[in-house]
Amino acid sequence: MITHLFFALTASEMGLSPTILALIVVSSIVFIVGFAKSSRENEYKKLMDSFIERKEESD
């Protein structure tokens, strides 16, 4: 009875080949890594900009 509660399609039933699945996984990983890297750089840039701005105001 509990098996009737769950329903899922396999990748082949959805028309996804192993090549396409690999491409999706690699693209997802690249996106997440790129997003994390750019977010960290933006935070660093904002921090440095605010530090420079405060230093100029104190002069």
FENBELBEL-V293143 format. One line per field, one symbol per residue. psi: psi as a letter, one per 30 degrees, with the letter a starting at -180 (. if undefined). A space follows every 10 residues. Layout:
psi=???
//
This chain:
psi=effffkkkkl eeffgkleee eeeeeeeeee eeeeeeeeee eeeeeeeeee eeeeeeef.
//
